[in-house]
Amino acid sequence: MAGGVTRRRTLLLVLLVPLLALAVAPLWLPGVVERTYNPVHPPAAPVAVSDADRALHARLLVADLHADSLLWDRDLLARGTRGHADLPRLLEGNVALQVFSAVTQAPAGGDSGRGQEDLDRVTPLIVAELWPARTWGSRLQRAMYQAFLLQQVEARSEGAFVVIHSAAGLQHYLERRAAGGAVAPRLAGVLALEGAQALEGSLTNLELLHAAGYRVLGLAHLTDNEVAGSVHGRTQGGLTPFGRLVVARAEELGMLIDVAHSSPATIDDVLALARGPVIASHTGVRGTADNPRNLSDAQLDGIAKSGGLVGIGFWEVAVGGEDPRDIVRAIRYAADRIGTAHVALGSDFDGSVATPFDASGLVQLTALLRADRFTDDDIAAIMGGNVLSLLAATLPPR
């Protein structure tokens, strides 16, 4: 009899332990995943930052074209102990404007995931993070929910953070920030889509996403979609017929077209079709790190000719190393090729990459740019002025 009771208890434990683990998974699993995917690897040789470097950095309006922070289970109003960016750390880094991108799909194989497009690793993550059930099977709803999350950050920030939708809104924010005061906002955000799969093949959904606040349209991410071919995708195709309609309508709405992650054919098609500036929000250059993800000299030239910007990333594939000096080397190459007016920051903070510092450490770039003999005016442009000027010129007026 005792043996039977023991067996039943053992069986009960075997059944209960996995269920309990699943029940508490939302409390620990997202943090474990993020610590794995978004580490900080400080350089072996620390960057020397002088008082003059800090003084210049404090005067800058720093802007970054790409962070995926909305994907992760963190309160962006609190200083995090994992990942790369949140409001406290962005403010410590003197960031004035951050573009927050919405990730809606990622293959199990990551950047090299050709042929694994159906194994989406975003789905289990957002289920574990307890996102609403409507987001589990819909890329559109994932994007809409991330817009809601950023709006909630704005609502809870007590005026410290604002989401920018228009040129007038940007100007008002910059004026209030410059005036200072206890209730002046110190940080602004702009919403971006990382991959047009969030449209789910519908122009109507583009209108919905624009109404939700999205002002940057990344055409592709890690897979091909109904709009465009990805550099990581199976086909290496360009814009689809639907994609041409999307680009035209997005420009009419005042959305910037972003070719980061796009296939060479897509980039060529966009540069031939777009009427306004084109950006590559987070990328590298083949002149310093020769791989398919990075831009060729001809692509750099085309983006500059459009009046657009190249956002230099902070991760190894983009810049050929894990040291901040590699970032500056890529910035130097791009600036020498197309001029400082077309170069910007595109960190890819919280983008499933390792970076040499989190958002609080951006002063290191200012120091290294000064050491590389960029002028103060060039540093101000690269570190954020170019992004602010482009948004002022391309966002909807009101």
N, C-alpha and C positions, 0 to 999 in steps of 0.2 A: 504493500500500500504506500509506504513512504517513498519507494522508488518511483511509483506512478506520479505522486505529487511533485517530486523533484523534476521529472521529465516535463510535466505540464508547466511548471514555473520556468524551466529553461526555454521551452517553446514560446511561452508568453514573452520572455525577455528578447528572444530572437526576433519576434514580431514587433515589439514595442520600440526597441532601440533605433531601428531605421526610421520609424515614424516620428520619434522624438527628434532625431537628427534633422529630418525634413522640416519639422515644425519650427525649430530654432534656427534653421539655415539663414533666414533673412537677417538674423542678428550678427552673423559672423562671415558668411560666405562672400558678400559683396566687398567687404574690406580686404579679405584675403586675395580676391581676384585683382582688386585695384593695386594692392601693394606689389603684386607680381607684374602687372602690365604697365604701371606708371612709376618706375623707380627714379630716384635722383642719384646720379653717379658723379660726385664732385671730381674735378680734375686732379691728377697727381701733383701738378704744380699749381698751387693756388694763384688766382689772379690778384695782383697788387692793385689796390684801389686807393688813390690819394685823396686828400681833402679837396683838391681842385676837381678831380673826377666827380666826387660826391656833390660838389657845388653846382657843376654843370648839369648833372643828372637831375638834381632837384628843380632846375629851371625848365626842364623839358616837359612836353606833352607827349608821353609815351603811348603808343597805340600798337596793338598786336592783332593780326588778321585771322588768327585761328586758335581756338581752344575747345576741347570736347568735354568740358567740365560738367555739362548738364546730364551726361550719361550716367554719372556715378552717384552712389548713395551717400551724399555728403550735404550738409547744410552750408551753402556757399557764403552765408553771413558769418560763419565761425571759422577760426583759423584751424585748418586741418593738420593732421599728423601723417597724412599720406597724400599721394598725388602731387599735383603741381600748382594748382591755382584755385583761389577763393578770394572773396573780397578783401579780407585782411592782408593776405600775401600780395595781392595785386596792388593794394595801396602802399604796402611797404616797398614795392618795386617802382612806385610812382607812376603806375599805369593810369592814364586818363580815359582810355577807351579800349575795351576788349570785345572782339567779335567772338560770340559763342555759337558754335556749330552744333547742329542736331544730327547725331549718328542714328540711322534707322535700320541698318543692315550691315553685317560683316560676315564673310565666309569663315568657316572653321580653319581654313588654311592661312588666314590673314593675307598679307601682301602677296604671298605666293600661292594663293588658294584657287588657282584655275581648276575648273572642274568640280569644285566643292561649293558652288554657289547656293545649293539648297540646304547646306548645313550651317544655319545662321547662328552665330554665337551671341548675338544680341538678345535673342529670345530668352534663353535660360537666365541671362543676367537680369533682365527687367522683371521676369517672374520672381526671381529671388529678392529683388528690390521692392516687390509688391506694387508695381505699377498697375494702373487700372486694367481690367481684363480686356477692354476694348483695344488696348495697345498691343496685345500679345500676337495678334495675327494681322495687324494693319501697320504698314510703314507710314501712311498718312497720319494715323492717330498717334504714333510715336513722336512724329514731328510736332503735332499739335500739343501733345502733353509737355514736351520740352519747352515750347513757347510759354505754356502756362506756368511751368516751374520758374522761368526767368521773370515772368510777371509777378509771381509770388515773392521772389527775392526783392524786386522793386518795392512791392507793397509793404514788406516787413523791414525795409532798410531805414525807415524814418528819414527819408529824403537824401540819404547818402549815395544812392545808386539810382540811375534812371535808364530806361530803355529808349533808344533813339529810333524814331520812325521817319523823320523828315529832316530836310536841310534847316528848316526853321527851328526844329527841336534841337538839333545839334548846336546851332548858333546860340540858342537860349541857354543850353547847358554850359557851353564854354564861357559865356558872359557871367553866369552865376558862379561858376567855379573860380573864375579870375577875381570876382568881387570878394570871395571868401565869406566868412561869417559862420555862425554856429550851424545853420541849416543848409549851407551850400553843398550841392552834390560834389563828390570827389571822383566818382567813377561812372562811366556810361557803358552800356552794352548794346551791341547790334546782333541781331539774329541771322544765322546763315544755315542753309541746308547743305549737308555733306552727302551729295548724291541725289539726283532727280528721281530715284526710285520712290521717293516719298510722294510724288505726284500720282502714282499708281495709274499712269497712262491717261490722265484727265487734265485738260486745261482748266476746267472748273476748280480742280484742287489747287492749281497754281494760284488762282484768285483767292481761295480760302486761306492758303498759307501766307499770301501777301497781307491779307486782312488780319491775320494773327501776328503780324509784325516782321516777317522774314524779308530781309532786304539784300541778301547775297544768295545767289543760286549756284551751288556747286553741281556741275552737270553729272559727274560720275564719282563713285567712290571705289570700292574694292571689287566690284563686279560690273559687267555690262548691264544696262537697263533700257527701258523703253525710249529713252531720250538720246543716249550717247554711249559710245564704247569707252571702256576703262583701260588704262595701261596695264592693269592686272587681269583683264578679262580674257575670254576665250576668242573673241572675234577680231579684236583690234580695229573694229569699225569706227566710222565717224558719226556725225549727227544723223539720226534717223529723220525721215520726213516729219514725224511728230516733233522731234527735237528741234527742227528748224522753226516750227510754229512756237515752241516753248521759248526759244531764245528771243524771237521777235516780240512776243507778248511780255516776257520778263523785262525787256528793255523799256517797253512802253510803260510798265508799272514802276519803273525807277529802281529795278533790281540790278545789282552788279552781277556779271557773268564770271564764274570762277572755273578755271580749267585745271586746277590741281587734281591729280589722279586721272586726268583724261588721257585717252590714247593720242598718239601723234596725229592720227587722222581727224579725231575730234578737235584737237587744238587748231589744226589747219582750217577745218570747216568753220570754226567759231571766228577765227581771225578774218576770214573772208566774208563772213556774214554780218558780224556785229557792227552796229553803228556807233557804239560808244566804247569806253574803256573796258578792257578785259584784264582780269587779275588771275594770278596763280597764288592762292592765299597761303599755301605752305608747301614749300618745295626746296630743291637744291639746284645746283647748276652742274652740268656735265664737265665744265671746265675745271672743277675741283673734285668732283665725285662722279665718275662716269658710270651711270646705271640708267636703266629705262625710266625710272621714276622721276629723274631730274630733267631739267630743261636744256635743250641744245642752244647753241649760240643763235641759230636762226629763230627759234621760238622766243628767246629773250628779245631779239630785235623786233619780232612781230608784236609782242605784248607792249613793248615801249612805244612802237609806232601807233598803237591803238590809244595811247595815253594812259595805259594801265600800270599796274604794279606787280612786282615779283616779291612775295613774302618769303624770306629765307628761313628755313626751319632750323630747329635746334637739335635734331637727332642724327644718329650716326649715318644712316643711309642718305640723308639729305646733304650732309656736309663732309662726309668721309672720315669722321672721327667723333669721339665723345668729349672733346675739349672745347671750351668756349672760343679758343683761338681758331678752331676749325670753322666755327660760325662766321667769325670776322673775315677769315680767308675767303669764304664764299661770298660774303657781302662785298668785299673788295673786288673780286672778279666781276660780279654783276655790275657794280658801280662803274668800273673801268670800261665795261662793255657797253652799257646802255645809259649811264649817267645816274647820279645819286637821286635824281627826281623820280626814278622809277623803281627804287629799292625800298623795301619795308621789312618789318619783322613778321614772321609767320611761324610762331613757336611750335605749334601742335601740342601745347600743354594738355595733359590728360588724354592724349590721343593714342594710348597703348604704345608709348615709346619711352625710352630712357632719355633724360635730359641732364646737362651738367649742373643745373641749378633750378630751383622752382621760381615762381614769379617774383618772390622777394629779392632775388639775386640779380635783377636786370642791370643794376649799376655796373656789373662786371663788363657788360658789353660796351657801355659808355667809356669805361676805362680803356678797354682794348681798342676801340675805335680811335680814341685820342692817341694811343700809343702807335697806331698805324697811320697817324698824321692826317686823318680826316679833320676838316675844319669844324668849328663849333656849329656853323650853319648846316653843314652836311650831316653832322651827327643829329641835329634837331630834326632834319628832314627824314632821315632813315629811321630814327627811333620812334617816329610817330607823326611828324608834320605832313608827310606825304599821304598817309592814310586819311588824316582829317581833311586835307584839301580835296582829295578824291571824293570822299563822302559828301562834302559840302557841295560839290559840283554835280553829283549824280543822284543823290537821294531825291525823292519827291519833294517839291517845294514845301508842302504843308501836309 
